[in-house]
């Protein structure tokens, strides 16, 4: 027996995604393998026969990339890169013979084959000529992004004639959305910044006839969206925010601003150009949507609280039905053309990624890939239990508890409280950058709380995120923590720590200005001053178009100053560890630096650890190890009175 450790957290094989051939005869599984001690990762694809689970194709130890199924043939498509160009190949799954479809594509991106296999659409990148002067005049707020001046356009390759045709051009990038069922039309979208109104962008969805090259604008909106054709080609299944089509998808009362990140689904009629909401009164938020091409009913991957699940919608009755699944958090799903088979993959609180196949008419389900089963068969996990509490406003707020392995209720345990507090709930997936099972394996109770404002609980609940910035969330986390230790006698109320990242890092900073119940706190990539984040982060003002809708530093000091932890730094008494990627473009490292400076001047207990060369997420293998150890060592220092680990990582230096 062993507990969750760093090796199990970072190394070894992973199942990353799955899909099914249109015929239902073949299953495609993507894998990755991270090798210690350098952390090099290899990625590959395997295709299995559904009938006997035998591998009929593998790209491992080859230069085949971007493998996907051919839409009708028993074949896969893949690209091979060489000397800055790529070629597209088709390989027969029965004979293993391969033929080249396109040679020497330069700067090609997404490649899509039409449903009948005759036409192929691909994107091509056009990069801005390098400016070697070292002087740049910014052409708008988005011109700070290094990639902003690059453009992506769509091309058609006709296999019959072997000719290439440019479909889109101009100053806006074009994103492919879908082929029509007959392969004669495509959907594509464009967008551009528009600072005249929230959320500061303008998007177009267009239908292009590949035969006569005529384009029809289907809708223009301030909100982005995705769309796919219905099996009969008469309607579109569209996903986007509650205000994508005006008030059509909005379920909140008049005067309340909905949360733009609470994704909804719509049905758009191509003849009338009218949209109707499918999920307005359906509380889960939409993560993905696909058509059952036989029944004509849509299937949805949804975020439902801390779970991700698959639902089927019967358009005739407007009834949603939950499909069977083997994981708490489904990451991907796919359907075959006949509507008989569904493949999905995901993970659960105490089990890594697996893939399973469901026969839809019988709902019979079986696991088809569990690559880490042997590796984890001797790993011991503690229990994970739901634990909700009633807030001061009468709301039931979700939560769950990770218990240490070999938990003894007669003992006292230190506690780690984990939250996000922003617009996404914390799900029950395995591992992650803040692995609760790993925390629990170090002898901690881990209490996960999902405060109000998160999606997946209905539009009224998620709308509470708008123009709040921790006003209610901080109180909910504080009260939830108090309820937790009062209702669990084995929780040591004198040894409670808290941790969050990004918006959760902001919440850590804010919490320490509001309460002293935490004995230690960690903020990764936290926001200390909302106004500086608003102006400096690459997406600060765009995210704030939802989080502070129509409120700005010049007209809302009650948000930008009163809710900013920096302006209440003198109230912080909790030992605080600030972690930040030195190259973070989302939340610039200055957000941690300025609070660190303030707390140092105030003589508070604070440490700042910068991870050089890392952006918003710590991805480098060796740096992530040190970052993860720093988190545990900080908690051990203050919650277990064991400073040795921290001191070994960061010995005191008399500089």
N, C-alpha and C positions, 0 to 999 in steps of 0.2 A: 504493500500500500504506500501511496505517496499523495501529497497535496498538490494543488495547482502551484506551478512555479514558473520562473522566467523562461525556461526552455520550452515548456508546454505552451506558454503564452506567445512566443515569437517564432519558434522553429518548426520545421516539419511540413507535412503536406496539408493542403487546404482544398476543399471544393469551393469554387468561386461563382459558378453560374451553371445553368442548364437550359436546354431547349429541345423541341421535338420536331421531327420532319413532318411536312404536310401530310404525308401518307400514314403517319403513325408508326412506321416500321423501324425508325431509327431514333436514337436518343443521343444528344450531344452534351458532353460534360466538360467543363473547363476546370483546370487544376493549377495550383501553384505550389512550389516547394522552396522553403527558405532554408539555406544551409548554414549551420554554424561552422567556424566562429566568425566568419566575415559578413554573414547575412546576405550572401548573394541569392537571388531568387530566380528560379526558372518557371516558365509558364508553358502549358501545353493543353491540347484538346484531344479528347477521345470520343469516338462515335461507337455506340453499342447497337447491336441488333436487339430490338425489343423482345423478339421471340425467345432468344436463348441467352441474352445478356453478354454475348461474346463481342470483343473489340474487333471492329471491322476497319477502323482508321485511327491512327495516332500521329500527332505532329511532334511528339517528344523527340528531342535530339535532332530536330530539323529546322529549316529556316522558313517554314510555313507559318504565316500569321493571319490573324483576323478570319478565322475559320467560321463559316456559316453554311447552312444547308442550301442546296439548290431548291428553288420553289416547287419544281415538279419532278425532276429527274432524281434517280437514286444516286446522288452525287453531292459532294461538298465543293464550295468555292473557297479559295484562299489566295493571299497575296505573298509574293516573294520580293524582297528588296535587295538591290545591289547598286552600288555606285550612285546613290542619290535618286534612283528611280525604282519603281515597283512594277511588277507584272501580275496579272490576275489569271489564275488557273482554275480549271474544273477537273475534279478527280472522281472517277466512277467508283462507287462503294462496292460493287460486285466484282469488278475485274482489277481494280487498283490502277487502271490506266489514266493518265493525266494529259490534258491538252491546254495549251495557252489560249486564253480568250483575248487578252489585251497585253501588249508589250510596251515597256518604257513609259509608264505614267509617272510624271514628275509632280511632286507636291500634291498627290491625290489623297483625299480623305475618305469620307464615308462612301461605300459602294453598295448599290441596291439593284437587284435584278427584278424585272417585272414578273407578275404572277404567271404569265405564259412563257417566261424564259427568253423572250425574243429581244427585249430592249434592256439596256443597262444604264442607270444614272449614277454618276459619281460627282463628288465635289472636288474642286481644285483651289488651292490656296494661293493668293497673290500677296506677297509680302512687300511692305513699304521699303523703299530704298533706304539703306542705312545712312543715317545722318552722322557724319564724322566730324562735324564742327564743334560738338560739345555744347551747342546752344540750341534750344528748342522752344518755340512759341507754342503753347498748348492751345489746341483748337477745341476748347470745351472741357467740361469736367471729366469726361471719360478718356480724354487723351493722355491722362496720367498712366493708363494701363499700357504696358509695353507692347501688347499685341493689338491694340485698338485699331491701328491704321491698316492692319492686314484685312484682306477681304476674301470671302469664300463664295465661289460661283458654281453653278450646276452645269454639267455636261451630259449629253446623251451619246452612248455608243451603240450603233446599230450593228448587231452581229452579222446580219445578212450581207451587208455591204462593207463592213469593216471600217466604217467612217465615224468620225467624232463630230458632234454638233454642240456648240455652246448655246445653252438655254437661257441663262440669266447673265446680266452685266450691270454695270453702274456702280454707284458709290455705297450701296448697301449690300451686306452679305445676305446670301440666300440659304435657307435651311430646308433640306428635303424632309417631307412629312410622310407621304404614302403614295403608292400607286393605286389607280382605280382598278377594280377587279378585272377589266378587260385589258389593262396595261396601256391604254391609249391616253390617259391623263395622269398628271401628278399633282399632288398638293405640295406647296412650299410656302414658307413664311419669311418675312423680313421684319426688321425692327430698327429703330433709331432713337437716340435720346431726344426728349422733348421736355424742357424744363418749365413749360408753361403751366402744367398741372400735374398733380400727383397721379401715378408714381414715377413721373419723369421719363416716360418712354412712350413710343407709339409703335404699334405692331400691325402688320397686314397678314392676312391669310389669303392665299391665291390659288386658283385652279388653272393649270396650264394644259392646253390640248397639244399633245405631242405631234399630231398630224398637221395642224394648220398654224401652230405656234401662237395661238391666241390665248391671252390670259384674262381671267375674270377675278376681280377682287371680291371675295366672299364677305369679309368683314374687316373693319378697322377698329382697333381697341387700344386703350391705354395699358392693357394687361396682356402678357404673353400667354400662349396656349399651345397645345398639341392636338392633332386630329388624325383620324383614320377612317377610311371608307367602310360603309356597311357592306355586307356580302352582295346586296343587289345594286350597290353603287349609287343609291338615291339619297343616302343620309351620311352624316359624319358623326362619329363618336368623338367628342371634344372634352378635354380636361383643361381647367384653368380656375382662376380665383372666383370668389362669389360675385364680383362686379364685372366679370368678363363681358357679359351681354346686358349691361345696365343692372336693373334690380331683379332680373330673371332668376338668378341663383342665390339671391340674398335672403337670409332667413332671420336677420336681426331686426329689432324694432326701429322705427324711424328715429333718426337722430343719433343712432349708434353706428360707428364705423366698423365694418367687418374686418376680420383678419385676412389680408390678401394671401397668406400662405395656407389657408384652409381650403385646399384644392377640391373643386366640385367637378361633376360630370354633366355633360349636356348632349342633347341630340339636335343636330342641325340639319334642316331640310334643304337640300340643294336647289329645289325648285322654288320654294317660297322664300328662301333665305331667312327663315325664322328659327330661333333656337328655343328649346324648352329644357328646363332643368330636370335631371334624373335623380339628383341626390340632395336637393335643397333641404329636405326634412330627414335625411339619413345622416346620423351623427358622425360616423367615421369619415376621415379625410382620405381622398383618393391618391394612391401612390402610382398606380398603373392601370391601364384599361385595354382590353382586347375583345374582339368579336368571336363568338362561336359561329363559324361560317355556315354551319348546317341549320341551326335553330334561329339564327339571327338575333340572339340575345347577347348582351354584353357581360363580360366577367371583369371583376375589379379586384386588384390588390389594394387593400385599405389599411390605414393606420387606425386602429381602434384601441385607444388608451395605450398601454405598454405592449400590446400585441400588434402584429401585422398578419392579416388573414385574407382569404380569398372568398369573395361572394359572387353569386350569380344573380342577375336581375332578369326577371320575367317581364318583358315589356308589355305583355297583354294584361297582366294583373298588377304591375308595379310592385311586385313582391321580391324582396331580397332573401336569398337562402345561403347559409354558410356551408362551405365545402369542407370535407374532412382534410386534416393536415397533420403532419408529424412534427411540426416545430412551432414554437411560440411566435417566432418572427420569420415570416416568409419573405425572402428577398427577391425571388424571380418566379414567374410562372409562364407557361406556354401551352397552347392548344394545337391539336392536329386539325387538318382540314375537315375531317368527318365529324368532329365534335365528340368523338368517343374517348379520347385520351387527353389527360392533363398532366404535365410534368411540373414539379415545383422544387425549390430548394430553400433551406433556411436553417436556423439554429435555435436553441432554447437556453434557458438560464444556466443549465448545468450540462449541456451536451453540444458539441461542435457541429459544423455544417454537414447536412445530409441532403440527398435528393430522393424524391419519391414519385411514383407514378400512380395516377388514379384513373380507373375505368369509370367514366361518368354515369353510365346507365345503371350500374350496380353499386357505385360509390366504393368499390373495392380498391384498397390502397396497399401498396407494398414499397418498401425501401429498395432503391436500385443502386445507391452509392452511399457508403459510410466509411470514407477512407481513413478515419482516425479511430475507428472502433477498438482495434487492438491496442493502440497507443494509450487510450484512456480507460481501458478495462480495469486497471489497478489504481486509478486515481479516485481518491475519496473526496466527495463534496459534502458540505453541510446542506441542511434543508433551505429551501426558499419559500417563504410564506407571504401571502397577501396581508397587508395591514393598512387599512384606511382610517381616516379620522374625520370628524365633523368640524368644519371651520367655524369661525365666529359668525360668518354670514349664513351658516346652515348648509353649506355645500359639503358633500362627501368628496374628499380629495384622495385620489389613488396613491398607493404606496406598496412597497414590498420589502421584505427583510431577508438578507443573506446571513445565515448562521455559520459560525466556524465549524469545520469538521470536528467530531468528538465533542460537540457542544454539551456542556453540563449546566443545567439551570440553577444549580446551587452556587455557581461561581459568579463573579462580577466580571464583565467584559467591557473593554473600551469600545467606543462607537464611532463610526465614520458616517456622516450624513452627506449623501450625494444628491445633486439636483442639477437642473439646467435653468429652469425658470423662464426661458424664452418661449418661442412659439412651437417647439417640438417636444413631445413627451420622451422620457427616457425609456427605451424599449428593453425587452428581455433577451436580447441577443447575447451570444457567447463572446468571450474575449472583449474586444473593443479597446480603446485607448485608456479607458478608466475601468479596468476589469474587476468587477465586484467580487467574483469568485477568488481572484488573486488576493484582494484585500482581506476577505474572510479567512483565507488559508493562513494569513499571518496573525490570526487570533482576534479578529475584529468582528463585531456585529456591524453590518452595513445596512443602513436605512435609506432607501430610495424614495423620494417624495416627488410627486408631480403636481405642482401648484397650478392655480387657475391661469388661463391664457394659452394653454397648450391646445394644439389641434387634436382631433380624434375623439372629441367629446361633444361635438356640436358647435354651431357657429356662435351661439350666445356665449359659451364658455371661452372659445378662442378669441372672441372680440375683446375680452378683458385685457388682452396683451397690449392693445392699442392705447397709446398715451398713458401708460402706467409706469414703466421703467422701475419696477420693484416696489411701488407704493403698497400694494396689497400682498405681493408675493413674499416680500421679506417677513411680514407678519405671519403669513401662512407657514413658512418654513420654521420660524421660531416657535410658533404654537404647536406645529406638528412634532417638532423635536421634544418639546416639553411633554406633550401627550405620550410620546413614545417612551421616554424613560420613566414616566410615572406609571405606565401600564406594563412595563417590563422590568421587574425587580432585579433581573440579572444584568441590566444596562447600568454601567457606572456613570452617574450624572456628573461626576467630577472629571471625567476623561472622555469628552465628546469633541470630535473634530469635524470639520466641514470642508468640502472640496467641490469646485465647479470650474468649467472652462468656457471661454468666450463670454457669452451672456451669463453663463454660470460663474465665470471668473468675476464678472461685475457683481453678481449676487453675493459671492464670498466677500468682496470688498465692502459692499453695502451692509451686509449682515454684521460685520465686525464694527460698524459705526452705530448699530442699533441695539446690540446685545452683548453680554459677557458670558453667555452660557457655553460658549465654545472654548476649549482649552488650547486648540490649535486650528489654524485655517490655512488653506491652500487655494490660490487663485492662479489658474493658467490662462494666459492671454486675456486677462480681465480688462474692463473699461473703467478707468478711474474718473475721467471727465467726459461726460456725454458730448459736450460741444466739440472737444478736440477730436474725439472719435468720429463725430458727424462730418467734420471737414477733412480729416486726414486719412482715414481708412479708405481703401479703394472703393468699398461699397457702403461706406458709412451713411451718406445722405440717402442712398437708395434703400437700405434697410430701414433707415429712420422714416422713410416715407410711409411705412406701415407702423413702426413702433412709436413714432411721434408724428402721426398724420396731421399735416397742416400746422404743426407747432415747430418753432425755430428758436435758435439761441437769442434772437432779438425780441421775441414776444412771449417766451415761456420760461422765465428764470426758475419757476417752481419745478420744472423738469430738469433743465440743463444745469442748474446750480444745486437746487435743493436735493435732487436725487443723485448727484454725483458724489461718490465717496471721497474724492480729493478735498472737497470743501467741508468735510466733516472728519478729516484725518485725525484731529486732536481727540476725537471720541474713541479711537481704536486702541484697545488694550490687549486684544488677543494676539499671541505670537503668530505672525503672518509670513508665509512663504509665497513669494511672487515668482512665477515661472513664465518665460516668454521666449518664443523663437526670435532670434535676432534679425530675421528677414521677413517677419510677419507683415504681409500687406493688407490683411483683413483688419486686424486690430494692431496698429503699430506698437512696437515695444515701448515707445514713449509713455503709453498708458500705465505700464508698470513702473517705469523709471521715475515718473513724477510723483507717484504715491510713495515709492521707495525713498525718494529724496525728502518728502514731507515727514515721513515716519522717522527717518534718521535724525532730522533736525529736532523732532519732538522727543527723541530719546526712547522710542518704542522698540520692541523686539520684532525685527523684520529682517528677512534675507531675500536677496534677488539673485536668481539663477537664470542666466541667459544661455540659450542653446544656439550656438553660432551656426549660421547658414540654414536654419530651419524656418519654415513659414508657419502658417497657423497650426499645422499638425506636425508633430515630431515623427518623421518618417525614416530618417537615417537609423540603421540597425543598431550600431554601437551607441549613438547618442540617445536613442530611445531607451536602451538599457540603463544608462546613467540617470536619465530623466525619471524613469519608473522607480529606480532605487531611491532617488532623492525624495520622492513622494512618500514612500514607506518609511524611510529613515526619519523624516520630519515628524510623521505621526508617532513613530516609536519614541522619539525624543521627548515629546510632550504628553502623549497619552499613556505611555508605558513607563515613563521615567527611565528610558534606556537611550542615552545620548551617543552611545559608542558608534553606532552605524553612521550617524550623521557626521561625527567627528572624524571617522575614517575616510569618508568621502570628501569632507571639506575641513581639513585640519586648520586650526587657527594659525594665522600668519601675521607676524608683527611688521606690517609695512609702514 
